[in-house]
Amino acid sequence: MKIFEITSIDNNKLLGEKDLDPVTLQRVLKFAADRDRSDATSKDLRISYPGTDELIAKARAQAKRDRVTNVPAHAHDKDGVHKQGFKPIKWDWDSEDIPIDMDIDEKGLDKKANTLPDKIKVIDMPTPPQAPTPDTPDGKQENGIRIATTKKGNRSVSGGAGTYIFTPKGKLMLYMTPSMSGYKQTHNLDKKTVTVNFSTSIDGANIKQKATYDMSGKILSRDSSNVGSGAMSVGVDKDKGASMNYGSLSGKNFKFSSQDPQDVKDKKLAAFKQDGKDVRAAFRQSANKSLKKLGIEPNKPIER
């Protein structure tokens, strides 16, 4: 948001409205947060238009009332406004609005399940840094470059240009670009492939997709897709099949996979159903205790 987008005319108009629309609300909250963080002597983040403080106070009161917080978001609208994703996603598996084809062929997932493009522009790899020697310690160097050792014993060199992975003998294996708005490429120099990982957030649902391309940018396989919202996520992988993860209110986590043997699926489903019954019973018990404290007998009609 540009600081001087809010004018005195805007202020007077917005102050006269009953409620700010969601986009304007987030803009005002973002501006207020920026102004609060600014240096007291900075002129770039200060506005002296009449009504600015009143408009900020109105926005904060509306946000507090609606229990909206101006937190960092993972997705943006076209004009750069953060989308907070307050509405939970609804899962309607019988709906024609979710045309996901679970079929997996030699190219991986169907395009409806993985929407990454058939052709990409392969990002050029900057000139690699010198490979760390066995005597090079892990840690952050004075120039900001970070050197680390992976679990497999390889060495990584990370900086603004991305991350380079070297073998213990100093051979460059992988190059990973910086993440750009959730988009990241990994170049496998041995296999001559480029893996794309893309993650975003839409209306509260976190979406992750992965696909593999050749060095010219032509797709080789659509590898996986995952959608999660709140305590539940569902995904499909070209090698692992379909899966679902669910975090219950009881604190238990349930993981289902299409590759589970049938007897394992039956046991998991039975445990899942029983957990649902236990959660409902615990909720009723807690509600009944609260009613009794108010002098109300549960399941008994209230005399008027």
C-alpha positions in Angstrom: 0.0 0.0 0.0 1.3 3.5 -0.8 1.4 5.7 2.3 -0.4 8.6 0.7 -3.3 6.6 -0.8 -5.4 7.8 2.2 -6.4 11.4 1.6 -8.5 13.8 3.6 -11.5 13.1 1.2 -11.0 9.4 1.7 -11.0 9.9 5.5 -14.2 11.9 5.6 -16.0 9.4 3.3 -14.8 6.3 5.2 -15.6 7.8 8.6 -19.2 8.2 7.4 -19.6 4.6 6.5 -21.0 2.1 9.1 -18.3 -0.5 8.5 -15.1 -0.6 6.4 -15.1 -3.2 3.7 -12.5 -6.0 4.3 -9.9 -4.7 1.9 -10.1 -1.1 3.2 -10.0 -2.4 6.7 -6.8 -4.4 6.1 -5.2 -1.4 4.3 -5.9 1.0 7.2 -4.6 -1.6 9.8 -1.5 -2.2 7.7 -0.9 1.6 7.4 -1.4 2.0 11.2 1.0 -0.8 12.0 3.6 0.8 9.6 3.2 4.2 11.2 3.5 2.7 14.7 6.8 1.0 13.7 8.2 4.1 12.0 10.8 6.3 13.6 9.3 9.4 15.3 11.5 11.6 13.1 10.6 10.0 9.8 8.4 12.1 7.5 7.8 9.3 5.0 5.4 7.4 7.2 3.4 10.3 8.6 0.1 11.7 7.5 -1.4 14.9 8.8 -4.7 14.7 6.9 -7.7 15.5 9.1 -9.5 12.3 10.3 -6.5 10.0 9.9 -6.3 9.1 13.6 -10.1 8.8 13.8 -10.1 6.4 10.8 -7.4 4.3 12.4 -9.3 4.2 15.6 -12.4 3.1 13.8 -10.6 0.4 11.9 -9.0 -1.0 15.1 -12.3 -1.0 16.9 -14.0 -2.9 14.0 -11.1 -5.3 13.9 -11.3 -5.9 17.6 -15.1 -6.4 17.4 -14.7 -8.9 14.6 -11.7 -10.5 16.2 -9.6 -9.8 13.2 -5.8 -9.4 13.6 -3.4 -7.9 11.2 -1.0 -10.8 11.0 1.5 -11.7 8.2 -0.3 -13.5 5.4 0.8 -16.0 2.8 -1.3 -14.8 0.0 -2.0 -11.4 -1.6 -4.7 -9.9 -3.8 -3.8 -8.3 -7.1 -3.2 -5.0 -5.4 -0.9 -6.4 -2.8 -3.4 -6.4 0.1 -3.0 -9.3 2.5 -5.7 -11.9 2.5 -6.2 -13.1 6.0 -8.3 -16.1 5.2 -10.8 -15.9 8.1 -13.4 -18.2 6.6 -12.8 -22.0 7.0 -12.8 -24.0 3.8 -15.8 -26.3 3.4 -15.1 -29.8 2.1 -18.0 -31.1 0.0 -16.7 -34.2 -1.7 -19.9 -34.6 -3.7 -19.8 -31.1 -5.1 -19.1 -30.6 -8.8 -17.1 -27.5 -7.8 -14.2 -29.8 -6.9 -13.4 -31.6 -10.1 -10.3 -33.4 -8.9 -9.3 -36.5 -10.9 -7.5 -38.9 -8.7 -6.1 -40.9 -11.6 -2.3 -41.2 -11.8 -0.5 -42.1 -15.1 3.0 -42.0 -16.3 3.1 -38.2 -16.1 1.8 -38.2 -12.5 -1.3 -36.4 -11.4 -4.1 -35.1 -13.5 -4.0 -31.4 -14.4 -7.1 -30.8 -12.3 -5.3 -32.1 -9.2 -2.0 -30.3 -10.0 -2.3 -27.1 -11.8 1.4 -26.3 -12.4 2.1 -25.4 -16.0 3.3 -27.7 -18.8 6.2 -25.4 -19.6 8.3 -23.2 -17.3 11.2 -20.8 -17.6 14.2 -22.4 -15.9 15.9 -19.8 -13.8 19.5 -19.3 -14.7 21.9 -20.4 -11.9 24.3 -17.7 -10.8 28.0 -18.4 -10.7 28.4 -21.0 -7.9 30.6 -20.1 -4.9 33.7 -22.0 -4.0 32.9 -25.4 -2.4 33.6 -25.5 1.3 36.7 -27.5 2.3 36.7 -30.1 5.1 38.2 -27.4 7.3 35.5 -24.9 6.6 33.4 -24.5 9.7 29.6 -24.3 9.7 28.0 -21.0 10.5 27.4 -17.5 9.1 30.4 -15.7 7.6 31.1 -12.0 7.7 29.7 -11.5 4.2 26.4 -13.0 5.2 26.9 -16.4 3.5 25.8 -19.4 5.6 27.6 -22.7 5.5 26.1 -25.9 6.9 26.4 -29.7 6.8 23.3 -31.7 5.7 22.2 -34.9 7.4 23.8 -36.9 4.6 27.1 -35.2 5.1 26.9 -32.8 2.1 27.8 -29.1 2.5 25.4 -26.3 1.8 26.2 -22.7 0.9 23.3 -20.2 1.2 23.0 -16.6 0.4 20.9 -14.1 -1.5 21.4 -15.9 -4.8 20.0 -19.2 -3.4 21.4 -22.4 -1.9 24.1 -24.6 -3.4 24.7 -28.2 -2.3 28.1 -29.8 -2.7 29.3 -33.3 -2.1 32.0 -33.9 0.6 34.5 -33.9 -2.3 33.4 -30.5 -3.5 31.2 -31.5 -6.5 28.1 -29.3 -7.0 24.9 -31.4 -6.8 22.0 -29.1 -6.4 21.1 -25.5 -6.8 17.9 -24.1 -5.1 16.6 -20.7 -6.0 15.4 -18.3 -3.3 11.6 -18.6 -2.6 9.7 -16.0 -4.6 6.1 -15.6 -3.4 6.0 -19.3 -2.6 7.7 -20.4 -5.9 11.0 -22.2 -5.7 13.1 -24.2 -8.2 15.6 -27.0 -7.4 18.1 -27.9 -10.1 19.4 -31.4 -9.9 22.6 -31.2 -11.8 23.2 -35.0 -11.9 19.7 -35.9 -13.1 19.4 -32.9 -15.3 15.9 -32.1 -13.8 14.2 -29.0 -12.3 11.7 -29.5 -9.4 9.2 -26.8 -8.8 7.6 -26.3 -5.4 4.8 -23.8 -5.2 2.8 -22.9 -2.1 0.1 -20.3 -1.6 -3.0 -19.5 0.5 -6.5 -18.9 -0.8 -9.4 -18.1 1.4 -7.8 -19.8 4.4 -6.7 -22.9 2.6 -3.0 -23.6 2.3 -2.1 -25.1 -1.1 1.2 -26.9 -2.0 2.1 -28.3 -5.4 5.1 -30.0 -6.8 6.2 -31.0 -10.3 9.4 -32.0 -12.1 10.7 -30.6 -15.4 13.6 -31.2 -17.7 16.3 -28.6 -18.1 14.5 -27.0 -21.0 11.4 -26.4 -18.8 9.2 -29.1 -20.3 7.2 -31.0 -17.7 8.2 -34.6 -16.9 5.7 -35.4 -14.0 3.1 -33.8 -11.8 4.4 -35.1 -8.4 2.0 -34.0 -5.7 -0.7 -31.6 -4.4 -1.9 -30.9 -0.9 -4.7 -28.7 0.4 -5.0 -27.9 4.1 -7.3 -25.8 6.2 -7.4 -25.7 9.9 -7.0 -29.2 11.4 -7.4 -31.1 8.2 -5.4 -31.6 5.0 -5.8 -33.8 2.0 -3.3 -34.6 -0.6 -2.4 -36.9 -3.5 1.1 -38.0 -4.5 2.1 -39.9 -7.7 4.0 -42.4 -5.7 2.2 -42.5 -2.3 -1.4 -42.2 -3.5 -4.1 -40.2 -1.7 -3.8 -39.2 2.0 -5.7 -37.3 4.6 -4.5 -35.9 8.0 -6.9 -34.7 10.7 -6.1 -33.1 14.1 -9.0 -33.9 16.5 -10.2 -31.6 19.3 -9.1 -34.5 21.6 -5.5 -33.8 20.6 -5.2 -37.0 18.6 -3.9 -37.0 15.0 -5.3 -39.3 12.4 -3.5 -40.1 9.2 -5.2 -42.0 6.4 -3.6 -43.3 3.2 -4.9 -45.0 0.1 -2.0 -47.4 0.3 -2.8 -48.7 3.8 -3.9 -52.4 3.9 -7.6 -52.8 4.3 -7.3 -54.1 7.9 -5.3 -51.0 8.8 -7.9 -48.7 7.1 -10.7 -50.4 9.1 -8.8 -49.9 12.4 -8.1 -46.3 11.7 -11.7 -45.6 10.7 -13.0 -47.3 13.8 -10.7 -45.2 16.0 -11.6 -42.1 14.1 -15.4 -42.7 14.7 -14.8 -43.5 18.4 -12.8 -40.3 18.8 -15.7 -38.3 17.4 -18.1 -39.9 19.9 -15.6 -39.2 22.8 -15.3 -35.5 21.7 -19.1 -35.0 21.6 -19.5 -36.7 25.0 -16.8 -34.5 26.5 -18.4 -31.4 25.1 -21.8 -32.4 26.4 -20.4 -33.1 29.9 -18.6 -29.7 30.0 -21.8 -27.9 28.8 -23.9 -29.7 31.4 -21.5 -28.6 34.2 -21.7 -25.0 33.0 -25.5 -25.2 33.0 -25.7 -26.6 36.5 -23.5 -23.8 37.8 -26.2 -21.4 36.4 -28.9 -23.4 38.2 -30.2 -24.9 35.1 -30.8 -28.7 35.0 -29.6 -30.1 31.7 -32.2 -31.6 29.4 -35.0 -30.2 31.5 -37.4 -27.6 30.0 -37.0 -24.1 31.4 -40.1 -22.9 33.2 -41.3 -19.5 32.0 
